[in-house]
Amino acid sequence: MIQDWANKENIKDIKIAEKNFYLIKNLMILKFKQSFSYNILLDISNIKRSDLLSFDSYLISPNLEYNFSSVICIDDKIYNYLTKRQKDKYKKYKFFKGQIVSNKIDLNYKH
C-alpha cells in the first residue's frame, strides 16, 4: 500500500512516503472558528499501586489526586513531508502548528 502511494505521489524514499501518507490521510480542513473533537483510547491498566513492587509501570500513592491530560504536538516541520503538488493544492490554507490538549482527567486512588 505505501509503495503504491509512493509511486502515485512520486516519492522515492519509502520512509518519507509513510509520513506523507499518514499526513494526507489525517489532514483536516476546518473553516474559520470551526471546532472538532476526537477520542483517544486511554489504557490505565499499567498504573499500579505504589505499595506493589513493579518496574514497568507508573506508580500511584494512596489518598492522592492525580490530574493528567493528553497532548498532541504538531511541529510545523511535519508539513515538509508534503510534496510540491500537495503544497500547491493546499496553498490557500493555513496549516496548524502547536498543541492540542485534551480535557483534564482526574484520578483519585483511595486506600
GUSEKE-954726 format. One line per field, with one value per residue: chain; x, y, z of N, C-alpha, C in turn. Coordinates in steps of 0.001 Angstrom, whole numbers, plus 500000, padded with zeros to 6 digits. Last residue first. Example, Ala and Ser with C-alpha at 12.3 -4.5 7.8 and 13.67 -1.06 7.14 Angstrom:
GUSEKE-954726
kette <- [A,A]
npx <- [512850,513190]
npy <- [497750,494310]
npz <- [507080,507800]
capx <- [513670,512300]
capy <- [498940,495500]
capz <- [507140,507800]
cpx <- [512900,513200]
cpy <- [500030,496700]
cpz <- [507870,507800]
***
This chain:
GUSEKE-954726
kette <- [A,A,A,A,A,A,A,A,A,A,A,A,A,A,A,A,A,A,A,A,A,A,A,A,A,A,A,A,A,A,A,A,A,A,A,A,A,A,A,A,A,A,A,A,A,A,A,A,A,A,A,A,A,A,A,A,A,A,A,A,A,A,A,A,A,A,A,A,A,A,A,A,A,A,A,A,A,A,A,A,A,A,A,A,A,A,A,A,A,A,A,A,A,A,A,A,A,A,A,A,A,A,A,A,A,A,A,A,A,A,A]
npx <- [492761,491861,492851,491507,492100,490808,491850,491128,490852,493877,495338,497469,499929,501329,500048,498068,498265,495905,495373,496244,497785,497142,498349,501022,501532,501209,503362,505502,504424,505046,506922,506833,504993,506476,507399,505652,504416,502070,501291,498738,498290,496007,496374,495752,496072,495411,495361,495881,495476,498434,500223,501130,503501,503618,505866,507907,508477,506964,505534,502985,502475,501556,499554,499965,499016,498297,495685,494663,494345,492186,491659,490418,488474,487818,486230,486497,485240,485650,486810,486895,486875,489433,490522,492976,494848,495281,496292,498582,500135,500439,501846,504179,505272,505717,507469,509705,510291,510825,511688,510351,507203,504927,502457,502407,504587,503683,501401,502603,503986,501879,500824]
npy <- [504496,505880,507830,509608,511457,513459,514957,517752,517467,517752,520028,520481,522899,523681,524673,524323,526131,527737,527426,527726,525459,522838,522393,522901,520730,518662,519226,518882,516857,517076,517187,519620,519506,519079,521497,522470,519998,519395,517261,516534,515335,514479,514770,514400,514385,512659,512846,510324,507947,506090,506659,504934,504475,502887,500127,498250,497352,497036,496167,498045,500505,502031,500406,501240,501411,499983,500560,502684,503739,505456,506278,509360,511274,514710,517453,520811,523953,526914,529365,528727,525184,522773,519809,517564,514741,512075,511458,513097,511834,509199,509771,510967,508843,507058,508553,508583,505877,505574,507995,509033,509791,510118,509373,506755,505606,505818,504192,501731,501518,501317,498808]
npz <- [549456,546419,543951,541373,538618,536023,533104,531064,527498,525538,523335,520790,519918,516712,513620,510717,507692,505821,502292,499752,499212,498627,496130,496691,498341,496472,494753,496499,499312,502810,504751,505886,507862,510121,511009,512895,515088,517272,519904,521983,525194,527723,531271,534803,538245,541214,544682,547167,548534,547613,544557,541635,539035,535926,535253,535607,538105,541267,544274,545694,546639,544562,542113,538619,535365,533190,532603,531325,528203,526285,523008,522119,519921,519203,517585,516392,515092,513238,512800,509366,508686,508241,507134,508212,507448,507396,504913,504888,506949,506017,503606,504621,506021,503880,502274,503882,503648,500925,498616,496340,495251,493562,494305,493314,494683,497322,497169,496687,499114,500880,500000]
capx <- [493257,491564,493070,491626,492181,491137,491281,491847,490307,492589,495338,496061,499478,501121,501204,498150,498500,496925,495053,495325,498461,496669,496919,500293,501663,500301,501991,505256,505083,504132,506692,507907,504490,505733,508279,505453,505545,502213,502159,499233,498733,496720,495700,496540,495454,496277,494619,496340,494917,497064,500198,500287,503059,503530,504563,507482,509486,506840,506793,503309,502882,502964,499674,499931,499203,499703,495957,495345,494545,493109,491519,491627,488514,488409,486521,486386,485941,485097,486079,487207,486500,488416,490318,491604,494712,494794,495101,497476,499772,499779,500577,503301,504875,504893,506147,509022,510028,509643,512058,511356,508095,506290,502862,501367,504582,504943,501267,501664,504744,502738,500000]
capy <- [503249,505808,506484,509568,510100,513332,513742,517189,517841,517164,519471,520197,521780,523946,524194,524452,524889,527963,527112,528755,526724,523384,522112,523790,522094,518756,519221,520210,517044,517232,515878,519399,519862,517944,520732,522894,520833,519438,518361,516234,516479,514064,515044,514237,515040,512805,513100,511483,509190,506207,506534,505916,504190,504141,500783,498636,498159,496895,496335,496810,499509,502170,500965,500311,502222,499902,499273,502953,502481,505635,505216,508555,510313,513426,516660,519379,523119,525565,529173,529673,526555,523395,521177,518059,516184,512649,510729,513366,513255,509455,509053,511709,510064,506667,508189,509850,506448,504912,507435,507986,509925,510308,510732,507710,505694,506460,505613,502282,501585,502505,500000]
capz <- [550045,547856,544448,542827,539116,537444,533668,532200,528805,525908,524684,521023,520741,518128,514364,512169,508419,506844,503681,500255,499490,499905,496305,495771,498877,497617,494226,495920,498014,501672,504136,504909,506540,509574,510124,511504,514710,515819,519462,520648,524395,526527,530011,533592,537095,540053,543449,546405,549066,548124,546017,542298,540397,536653,535307,534261,537433,539825,543566,544965,547632,544922,543454,539750,536565,533586,533244,532596,528913,527402,523992,522242,521022,518886,518774,516180,516071,513316,514063,510436,508388,509082,506677,508387,507281,508654,505360,503962,506991,507301,503595,503728,506745,505031,501752,503625,504984,501494,499925,496181,496406,493060,494681,492916,493217,496924,497494,495703,497860,500933,500000]
cpx <- [492537,492012,492895,491765,492402,491110,491746,491092,491122,492060,493937,496020,497955,500663,500974,499494,498662,497062,496228,494942,497530,497237,496355,498780,500908,500347,500974,503826,504773,504945,505645,507748,505575,505265,507565,506372,505365,503269,502343,500017,499248,497074,496580,495687,496344,495471,495623,495478,495496,496747,498778,500295,502175,502970,504681,506118,509036,507847,506592,504581,503144,503419,501150,499987,498982,500022,497406,495698,495330,493177,492596,491366,489824,488409,487092,486639,485773,485902,485406,486252,486841,488116,489145,491538,493243,494646,494512,496193,498559,499296,499787,501911,503914,504391,505207,507614,509300,509290,510810,511700,509061,507271,504289,501801,503601,505004,502519,501501,503868,503550,500873]
cpy <- [502960,504471,506519,508122,510186,511865,513650,515965,517156,517797,518964,519451,521699,522694,524579,523956,525172,526673,527441,528538,527824,524762,522794,523624,523090,520156,519371,520298,518454,517386,515929,518057,519805,518242,519522,522156,521221,520478,518279,517456,515960,515307,514540,514553,514785,513429,513329,511625,510443,507612,506737,505620,505311,503829,502130,499312,498676,497823,496064,497057,498134,501167,500996,501074,501318,500826,499134,501658,502771,504340,505392,507522,509538,512553,515329,518685,521649,524772,527800,529464,527433,524795,521739,519494,516574,514165,511300,512680,513548,510910,509342,511087,510894,507897,507782,509584,507786,505467,506872,507281,508751,510618,511078,509149,506756,506624,506381,503786,502137,502641,501263]
cpz <- [551330,548374,545963,543261,540627,537839,535116,532724,529893,527189,525013,522353,520773,518844,515815,512670,509906,507642,504594,501721,500002,500218,497552,495945,498006,498244,495360,495399,497507,500390,503026,504203,505467,508147,509517,510531,513243,515484,517950,520194,523058,525723,528874,532383,535889,538925,542329,545160,548412,548619,546508,543792,540924,538031,536000,534254,536071,539163,542074,544158,547004,545972,543841,541074,537766,534769,533701,533319,530190,528182,525054,523320,520958,520129,518318,517506,515701,514330,514166,511615,509585,508576,507464,507906,507397,508603,506648,504434,506116,507375,504870,503698,505917,505777,502882,503105,504849,502877,500603,497497,496359,494201,494250,493169,492738,495408,497033,495905,496730,499645,500000]
***
